[in-house]
Amino acid sequence: MNPGPETPTTPQDVLRTTFGYEHFRGDQAEIIDHVTRGGDAVVLMPTGGGKSLCYQIPAIVREGVGIVISPLIALMQDQVDALEAVGVRAACLNSTLGPEEVRAVEQGLVNNEYDLVYLAPERLVQARTLDLLDRVRIGLFAIDEAHCVAQWGHDFRKDYLGLSVLAGRFPRVPRIALTATATEATHRELTQNLELDGARHFVSSFDRPNIQYRITEKNNARQQLFDLIRTEHDGDAGIVYCLSRKRVEQTATWLRKQGVDAVAYHAGLSESERAEGQRRFLREDGVVVVATIAFGMGIDKPDVRFVAHLDLPKSIEGYYQETGRAGRDGLPATAWLAYGLQDVVQLRRMIDDSEGSEDFRWIQRRHLDAMLALCETTDCRRVQILRYFGQEIEPCGNCDTCLNPPASWDATVPVQKLLSAIVRLDRERGQRFGAGQIIDILRGKENDRSTQYRHDELTVWGIGADMSEVSWRAVVRQILARGIISTTGEFGALVLTPAAGPILRGEETLMLRSAPDRPVTKKSRGRKASGASLASAELDDAHKAVFDSLRTWRTGQAKAQQVPAYVVFPDATLIEIARLAPSSLAELGAVSGIGEKKLEHYGEAVLSVVREA
């Protein structure tokens, strides 16, 4: 589509006629204008903020092909399908292609037959590929998921370091690096490693106001998850993250037994099994994928209505990126996390046992500490998340701590009791125990170990009997999060840190958030359990019937073409069609997200569905 006699030649023309939108959002217009004119750019923009258009439109408008570097080979074909569906000439060059297909794409590159071509970083830096690109007219380089070049970030990919070659080998080709996940330190590092010091930097707000953040204490986490799905997201697409492959398998199996259409995804599955699970999630409505963090980067499915974590994420960066896969269409979505004391102990042990330098482990501990602080905050979750990325906002009114502000209490005396128990075990007995045994000592609860080690003779035996085990675990979890105690050894024995001294001496008062002894079921605040219910909540019954008919039609189209449903039309576009009920092609063409090619290809069929519904 690079400019020809009948090709739109301005970014605004491409936005309207190709992608079907009338207006740019946020910084899009300024970024696109800068890159189209040949400038380098570093773009930090939240998932769902429209990053892709920031390189797609300049690639279409500029002479030559746009080379997009992406770490996700498995998703490249879906990205190509989505572009071809709106009339953009696109291809990918990766290890899934056979020799004949590779040669065809390479020849197409040389002949300037493409607007965009997707490459993995490991392929791009090969001598053969660089030699090929020397013979190609290149319009721009787009480096997607650019945070992968930051060695101290949460998702470092070694192959990304080789991308610095682009600056020296193709000095006249503009480069745009994009990511949705970067702290100020990661931002600086990716700029340096990609040699983009002279680039313009565009930093959008990381806020995703349509996502409701909720964090709860674990109490039969699988049942808590199922209650969330059943009451708020029945029939919706969602992602459930677990820390281990075993937990992924167990959770997916259990959800299927409860009637949820769930598939498992982790690195231990065969390539064909992972591909089939991903295919179903992307191309069918209402599929829930249960996965390790190996799943999700680059997923462009706009109608994911919830992302749930059954285990504590290792960092706010990872958590933000994973939750950002919900609600890319801008419609309401839920980010739900259940975590407990054992999560904290397990992750700290994983860090302590990990390979790498002490500096690396120090960084990992800081990441975990920030994640724990988010979980235990009594303030707005969104304020804390954005502050981590260097941005300040007012409380959002759309997270659990805003909607149901937690109570706090003076926990100084109970914490002193707990710290004293740890001190006495260590100094008087030379013993160190995990949270479970410490709590049993405080509550005066006998067990095999207390009998074996005569813990009932300690002066701290039973001094915390007035508090339940649930309350004590909440105390331990919170003072771990605050760095007052830490864990050590294979079994997560509790030890004091220097921060414990002032509390033991009575020099500091400690306020903690209250933890109910019984789990409190959060009301869904009127959310109705129905497929795509959050998406279509504003439609009346008549318009919902049209929406449901359009989704059924879309499913048939997607299956026939073997593409994800959103490649035909995303939910947001179907909702707008259902609301407006167009009766002519002209009226349908005014709907946001319907460009000329889709209007020509699907217009009459869509109008027929609307009339019949």
C-alpha positions in Angstrom: 0.0 0.0 0.0 3.0 2.3 -0.1 1.8 5.4 -2.0 0.5 4.7 -5.5 -2.0 6.5 -7.7 -5.1 5.4 -5.7 -3.6 5.0 -2.3 -4.3 7.3 0.7 -1.2 9.4 1.2 -1.8 11.1 4.6 -2.0 9.5 8.0 -5.5 10.8 8.5 -6.6 9.2 5.2 -5.2 5.9 6.2 -6.8 6.1 9.6 -10.2 6.7 8.1 -10.3 4.6 4.9 -8.1 1.6 6.0 -8.8 1.3 9.7 -12.2 2.9 9.9 -11.6 5.5 12.6 -12.2 9.2 12.4 -9.9 10.5 15.1 -6.5 9.7 16.6 -6.3 9.1 20.3 -3.9 10.7 22.8 -0.4 11.1 21.3 -1.0 9.0 18.2 -1.2 11.9 15.8 2.0 13.5 17.0 3.9 10.2 17.1 2.7 9.2 13.7 3.6 12.6 12.2 7.1 12.5 13.8 7.9 9.0 12.5 6.4 9.6 9.1 8.7 12.5 8.7 11.7 10.3 9.5 12.2 10.8 13.2 13.1 8.2 15.8 10.7 7.7 18.7 10.4 5.9 22.0 6.8 5.2 22.8 5.5 4.2 26.2 1.8 3.6 26.0 -0.6 1.2 27.9 -1.9 -1.9 26.3 -5.0 -1.1 24.4 -3.8 2.5 23.9 -3.3 2.1 20.2 0.5 1.5 19.9 0.2 -0.6 16.7 -1.2 2.3 14.7 1.9 4.4 15.7 4.1 2.3 13.4 1.5 0.7 11.0 0.3 4.0 9.6 3.8 5.5 9.0 4.8 2.2 7.4 1.9 2.5 5.0 2.5 6.2 4.2 6.3 6.1 3.9 8.1 4.8 0.9 9.4 1.3 1.5 8.5 -1.5 3.9 8.1 -1.3 7.6 10.1 -4.0 9.4 8.5 -4.9 12.7 10.6 -6.8 15.3 8.5 -8.9 17.6 9.4 -11.7 20.0 6.3 -13.7 19.3 6.6 -16.0 16.4 3.3 -17.8 17.3 1.3 -14.7 16.9 2.8 -13.2 13.8 0.3 -14.8 11.4 -2.6 -13.5 13.4 -1.1 -10.0 13.2 -0.7 -10.4 9.4 -4.3 -11.7 9.1 -5.6 -8.7 10.9 -3.7 -6.3 8.6 -4.7 -8.1 5.4 -8.4 -8.0 6.6 -8.2 -4.2 6.2 -6.3 -4.2 3.0 -2.7 -3.8 4.2 0.0 -5.8 2.4 1.7 -7.7 5.2 3.8 -10.9 5.8 6.0 -12.5 8.4 9.3 -14.1 8.0 9.9 -16.8 10.7 10.7 -20.4 11.4 7.1 -21.6 10.8 7.5 -21.0 7.0 8.8 -23.6 4.6 11.7 -22.9 2.2 9.4 -21.9 -0.7 7.4 -19.6 1.5 10.6 -18.0 2.9 11.9 -17.4 -0.7 8.5 -15.9 -1.7 8.5 -13.4 1.2 12.2 -12.5 0.6 11.5 -11.8 -3.0 8.5 -9.8 -2.1 10.6 -7.7 0.2 13.2 -7.0 -2.5 10.3 -6.1 -5.0 8.7 -3.7 -2.5 5.5 -5.7 -2.4 4.7 -5.2 1.3 3.8 -2.5 3.7 4.8 -4.4 6.8 6.9 -7.5 7.5 7.2 -9.1 10.9 10.5 -10.6 12.1 11.7 -12.1 15.3 14.8 -10.5 16.8 16.9 -13.6 16.5 16.2 -13.8 12.8 16.8 -10.1 12.2 20.3 -10.1 13.6 21.4 -13.0 11.4 24.0 -12.1 8.8 21.8 -13.5 6.0 18.8 -11.4 7.0 20.9 -8.2 7.4 22.3 -8.8 3.9 18.8 -9.2 2.6 17.7 -6.0 4.2 20.6 -4.2 2.6 18.8 -4.8 -0.7 15.4 -3.7 0.5 13.9 -0.2 0.6 13.0 0.1 4.3 10.5 2.7 5.5 11.0 2.2 9.2 12.0 -0.3 11.9 9.5 -0.8 14.7 10.8 -2.6 17.8 7.7 -3.9 19.7 7.8 -5.1 23.3 11.0 -2.9 23.6 11.2 -3.5 27.4 12.7 -6.9 26.5 16.0 -5.2 25.9 16.3 -4.1 29.6 18.4 -6.6 31.5 17.1 -5.6 34.9 13.5 -5.5 33.8 10.9 -8.2 34.3 11.0 -9.8 30.9 14.6 -9.6 29.5 15.2 -11.3 26.1 18.9 -11.7 25.3 18.2 -11.6 21.5 17.0 -8.0 21.8 20.5 -6.8 22.7 21.5 -7.4 19.1 19.1 -4.8 17.8 21.6 -2.1 18.5 23.0 -3.1 15.1 20.2 -1.2 13.4 21.5 2.2 14.4 24.9 1.7 12.7 23.8 -0.4 9.7 20.7 1.6 8.7 21.4 5.1 10.0 18.9 6.8 7.7 15.9 4.6 8.6 13.7 5.8 11.4 13.2 3.6 14.3 10.3 3.5 16.8 10.6 1.4 20.0 7.3 0.7 21.8 6.3 -0.9 25.1 3.4 -0.9 27.5 5.5 -1.8 30.5 8.5 0.3 31.7 9.6 2.0 34.9 11.7 5.0 34.6 14.8 2.8 35.0 13.7 0.4 32.2 12.9 3.4 30.0 16.4 4.7 30.4 18.0 1.3 29.8 16.0 0.4 26.7 16.8 3.9 25.2 20.5 3.3 25.9 20.7 -0.3 24.7 18.8 0.4 21.4 21.0 3.6 20.8 17.9 5.8 20.7 19.4 8.7 22.7 18.4 11.2 19.9 14.8 10.0 19.7 11.7 11.8 20.8 10.1 10.3 23.8 6.3 10.0 24.1 5.1 8.8 27.5 1.3 8.4 27.8 -0.5 7.8 31.0 -0.3 4.1 32.0 -3.8 4.3 33.4 -6.4 1.8 32.2 -9.5 3.2 33.8 -11.7 0.5 32.4 -9.9 -2.2 34.4 -11.1 -2.8 37.9 -8.2 -4.0 40.1 -9.2 -6.4 43.0 -6.8 -8.2 45.3 -8.1 -10.7 47.9 -6.6 -13.1 50.5 -6.6 -16.7 49.4 -9.3 -18.9 50.9 -9.8 -21.9 48.6 -8.5 -19.9 45.6 -9.9 -22.1 42.9 -13.4 -21.8 44.3 -12.9 -18.1 44.7 -12.0 -17.9 41.0 -15.0 -20.0 39.9 -17.3 -17.7 41.9 -15.8 -14.7 40.1 -16.4 -16.4 36.7 -19.9 -17.7 37.6 -21.2 -14.5 39.0 -19.5 -11.9 36.8 -17.9 -13.5 33.7 -19.9 -16.5 32.7 -19.3 -17.1 29.0 -16.5 -14.4 28.8 -13.0 -14.8 27.5 -10.4 -14.7 30.3 -6.9 -15.5 31.3 -5.9 -17.2 34.6 -2.2 -17.1 35.6 -0.6 -19.7 37.9 3.0 -19.9 39.0 3.6 -23.6 38.2 2.8 -25.9 35.3 1.3 -28.4 37.7 -1.1 -25.8 39.1 -2.0 -24.7 35.5 -3.0 -28.3 34.7 -4.9 -28.9 37.9 -6.8 -25.6 37.6 -7.8 -26.1 34.0 -9.0 -29.6 34.7 -11.0 -28.4 37.7 -12.6 -25.5 35.8 -13.7 -27.9 33.0 -15.4 -30.1 35.6 -17.3 -27.1 36.7 -18.5 -26.4 33.2 -16.0 -23.7 32.2 -14.5 -23.9 28.7 -10.9 -23.9 29.9 -7.6 -24.8 28.2 -4.1 -25.1 29.7 -1.0 -23.4 28.3 2.6 -23.8 29.6 6.0 -24.5 28.2 5.8 -28.2 29.2 3.1 -28.9 26.6 4.0 -29.9 23.1 4.2 -27.2 20.5 1.0 -28.5 18.9 -0.9 -28.6 22.2 0.1 -24.9 22.9 -0.8 -23.9 19.4 -4.2 -25.5 19.7 -4.9 -23.9 23.0 -3.9 -20.5 21.7 -5.9 -21.0 18.6 -9.1 -21.8 20.5 -8.6 -18.8 22.9 -8.0 -16.4 20.0 -10.6 -17.7 17.5 -13.5 -18.9 19.7 -15.7 -16.9 22.0 -15.8 -17.5 25.8 -12.6 -19.6 26.1 -10.6 -19.3 29.4 -6.9 -20.0 29.1 -5.1 -21.1 32.3 -1.4 -20.4 31.9 2.0 -19.6 33.2 3.5 -16.3 32.3 4.8 -18.0 29.1 1.4 -17.0 27.7 0.1 -13.6 26.7 2.7 -11.2 25.4 1.6 -9.9 22.1 -1.9 -11.3 22.4 -4.1 -8.8 20.5 -7.5 -10.2 21.5 -9.5 -7.1 22.5 -12.4 -8.8 24.3 -10.7 -10.5 27.2 -13.0 -9.5 30.0 -11.0 -10.7 33.0 -7.4 -11.6 34.0 -7.0 -13.6 37.2 -3.9 -14.5 39.2 -4.0 -17.5 41.5 -0.5 -16.9 42.6 1.4 -13.7 43.5 3.2 -12.1 40.5 6.9 -11.5 40.9 6.7 -7.8 40.1 4.4 -4.9 39.5 5.7 -4.7 35.9 4.8 -8.3 35.2 1.4 -7.8 37.0 0.6 -4.7 35.0 1.5 -6.2 31.7 -0.5 -9.4 32.4 -3.6 -7.5 33.7 -3.3 -5.2 30.7 -4.4 -8.0 28.5 -7.9 -7.5 29.8 -10.2 -4.9 28.2 -8.1 -3.9 25.3 -11.3 -2.7 23.6 -11.8 -0.1 26.3 -14.9 -1.8 27.7 -15.2 -2.8 31.4 -12.8 -5.6 32.5 -11.6 -7.2 35.8 -8.1 -7.8 37.1 -8.4 -10.2 40.1 -5.7 -11.6 42.3 -5.8 -14.0 45.2 -2.6 -14.4 47.2 -1.5 -15.7 50.6 1.4 -16.0 53.0 2.8 -19.1 51.2 3.1 -17.2 48.0 5.4 -14.7 49.7 7.5 -17.5 51.3 7.7 -19.4 48.0 8.8 -16.4 45.8 11.4 -15.3 48.3 12.9 -18.8 48.4 12.9 -18.9 44.6 14.8 -15.6 44.5 17.3 -16.8 47.1 17.9 -20.0 45.3 18.1 -18.5 41.8 21.2 -18.4 39.7 22.9 -15.1 38.9 24.7 -12.4 40.8 23.7 -10.9 44.1 22.8 -7.7 42.2 20.3 -9.6 40.2 18.7 -11.1 43.3 18.6 -7.7 45.0 16.7 -6.3 42.0 14.3 -9.3 42.2 13.7 -8.7 45.9 12.9 -5.1 45.3 10.4 -6.1 42.6 8.7 -8.5 45.0 8.7 -5.9 47.8 6.9 -3.4 45.6 4.3 -6.1 44.6 3.7 -7.0 48.2 3.2 -3.3 49.1 0.6 -3.1 46.3 -1.2 -6.1 47.8 -1.2 -4.8 51.3 -2.0 -1.1 50.6 -5.0 0.6 52.2 -4.9 3.2 49.5 -6.1 3.2 45.9 -4.5 0.3 44.0 -4.4 2.3 40.8 -2.6 5.2 42.5 0.1 2.8 43.7 0.5 1.0 40.4 0.9 4.3 38.4 3.2 5.7 41.1 5.5 2.7 40.5 5.8 3.9 36.9 6.4 7.5 37.9 2.9 8.9 37.4 0.6 10.5 39.9 -3.2 10.4 39.8 -6.1 10.9 42.2 -7.9 7.8 43.7 -9.7 6.1 40.9 -13.0 5.0 42.5 -12.8 1.8 40.5 -10.7 -0.6 42.6 -11.5 -2.7 45.6 -9.8 -0.4 48.1 -11.7 2.6 46.7 -15.1 0.8 46.5 -14.7 -0.9 49.9 -12.0 1.0 51.9 -10.3 -1.4 54.3 -10.3 -0.7 58.0 -7.0 -0.4 59.8 -6.0 -1.3 63.4 -3.2 -0.7 65.9 -1.2 -4.0 65.6 1.8 -2.9 67.6 1.3 -5.2 70.5 0.5 -8.4 68.5 3.5 -7.7 66.2 5.7 -7.3 69.3 4.4 -10.7 70.5 5.3 -12.3 67.2 8.7 -10.7 67.0 9.4 -11.8 70.6 8.5 -15.4 69.7 11.0 -15.4 66.8 13.7 -13.9 69.0 13.2 -16.4 71.8 13.2 -19.4 69.6 16.4 -18.2 67.9 18.3 -17.0 71.0 17.1 -19.4 73.6 16.7 -22.6 71.6 18.8 -21.9 68.5 15.7 -22.8 66.4 14.1 -21.1 63.4 10.6 -22.0 62.2 8.2 -20.9 59.5 5.0 -18.9 60.0 2.8 -21.9 60.7 4.8 -23.0 63.8 5.3 -19.5 65.1 1.5 -18.9 64.9 0.8 -22.2 66.7 3.1 -21.2 69.5 1.5 -17.8 69.9 -2.0 -19.4 69.9 -0.9 -22.2 72.3 -1.8 -24.9 69.8 -0.1 -28.2 70.3 1.4 -30.2 67.4 4.2 -32.8 66.9 6.9 -30.1 66.7 5.8 -28.2 69.8 5.8 -31.4 71.7 9.2 -32.5 70.4 10.9 -29.2 71.1 8.9 -28.4 74.3 7.6 -25.1 72.9 4.9 -25.0 75.6 7.7 -24.1 78.1 8.4 -20.8 76.2 7.2 -17.6 77.9 5.5 -16.7 74.6 3.4 -19.9 74.5 -0.3 -18.9 74.1 0.1 -15.2 74.4 -1.7 -14.7 71.1 -4.6 -17.0 71.8 -7.0 -14.1 71.5 -6.5 -13.9 67.7 -7.5 -16.4 65.0 -5.0 -18.2 62.7 -6.4 -16.2 59.8 -5.7 -12.9 61.6 -2.2 -14.0 62.6 -1.4 -15.0 59.0 -2.6 -11.6 57.8 -0.2 -10.0 60.4 2.8 -12.1 59.2 2.0 -11.4 55.6 1.8 -7.6 56.1 5.0 -7.3 58.2 6.8 -9.5 55.6 5.6 -7.0 53.0 6.9 -4.1 55.1 10.3 -5.7 55.5 10.0 -6.0 59.3 10.7 -9.7 59.1 12.1 -11.9 56.3 12.4 -15.5 55.4 15.4 -17.8 55.1 16.3 -21.3 54.3 14.5 -24.0 52.4 11.4 -24.0 54.6 10.9 -20.2 54.8 12.0 -19.7 58.5 11.1 -16.3 59.8 13.9 -14.0 60.9 14.0 -10.3 62.1 15.3 -7.5 60.0 16.8 -4.2 61.4 13.3 -2.6 60.9 12.0 -4.8 63.8 14.1 -3.1 66.4 12.1 0.1 66.9 8.9 -1.8 67.1 10.2 -4.3 69.7 11.5 -1.3 71.8 8.1 0.4 71.6 9.5 3.4 69.6 7.1 2.9 66.7 3.4 2.3 66.3 2.3 -0.1 63.6 -1.1 0.2 61.8 -2.1 -2.8 59.7 -5.1 -3.4 57.5 -7.8 -5.5 59.1 -8.4 -9.0 57.9 -11.8 -10.6 58.5 -11.8 -14.0 60.1 -14.3 -15.2 57.6 -14.0 -14.7 53.8 -16.2 -11.9 52.6 -17.9 -12.5 49.2 -17.6 -9.4 47.1 -20.8 -8.3 45.5 -20.7 -8.0 41.8 -22.4 -4.6 41.9 -25.0 -5.4 39.4 -22.8 -7.2 36.9 -24.9 -9.9 35.2 -23.4 -13.3 34.4 -23.8 -13.6 30.7 -21.4 -14.0 27.7 -19.8 -10.6 26.9 -22.1 -9.2 29.6 -19.7 -6.5 30.7 -19.2 -5.4 27.1 -22.9 -5.1 26.2 -24.2 -4.0 29.6 -25.3 -0.6 28.2 -27.5 -2.2 25.5 -31.3 -2.7 26.1 -32.8 -6.1 25.5 -33.7 -5.5 21.9 -30.2 -4.2 21.0 -28.6 -7.1 22.9 -30.5 -9.5 20.7 -28.9 -7.8 17.7 -25.5 -8.0 19.3 -25.9 -11.7 20.1 -26.9 -12.3 16.5 -23.9 -10.4 15.2 -21.6 -12.4 17.4 -23.1 -15.7 16.1 -22.6 -14.4 12.5 -19.0 -13.3 13.3 -18.2 -16.8 14.8 -19.2 -18.4 11.5 -17.1 -15.9 9.5 -14.1 -16.4 11.6 -14.3 -20.2 11.4 -14.7 -20.1 7.6 -11.7 -17.8 7.2 -9.7 -19.5 10.0 -8.9 -16.2 11.7 -9.6 -14.9 15.2 -13.1 -13.5 15.6 -11.8 -10.0 16.4 -10.1 -9.9 12.9 -13.7 -9.9 11.5 -15.0 -7.3 14.0 -14.2 -6.7 17.7 -17.0 -6.6 20.2 -16.8 -2.8 20.5 -17.7 -2.5 16.8 -20.5 -5.0 17.1 -21.9 -3.2 20.1 -21.9 0.1 18.1 -23.6 -1.6 15.1 -26.3 -3.1 17.5 -26.8 0.3 19.1 -27.1 2.3 15.8 -29.0 -0.5 13.9 -27.8 0.9 10.5 -30.1 0.3 7.5 -27.7 1.3 4.7 -24.1 0.9 3.7 -23.5 4.6 4.3 -24.8 4.3 7.8 -22.8 1.2 8.5 -19.6 2.9 7.1 -20.0 5.6 9.8 -19.4 3.0 12.6 -16.0 3.3 14.2 -13.7 0.5 13.2 -15.2 -0.2 9.8 -12.9 0.8 6.9 -13.5 0.6 3.2 -12.4 -3.0 2.7 -14.5 -4.4 5.6 -17.5 -2.4 4.5 -17.1 -3.8 1.0 -16.5 -7.4 2.2 -19.0 -7.7 5.1 -21.4 -4.7 4.6 -24.5 -6.4 3.0 -24.2 -9.5 5.3 -24.1 -7.3 8.4 -27.1 -5.3 7.3 -29.0 -8.6 6.7 -28.2 -9.8 10.2 -29.4 -6.5 11.7 -32.6 -6.6 9.7 -33.4 -10.2 10.7 -32.6 -9.6 14.4 
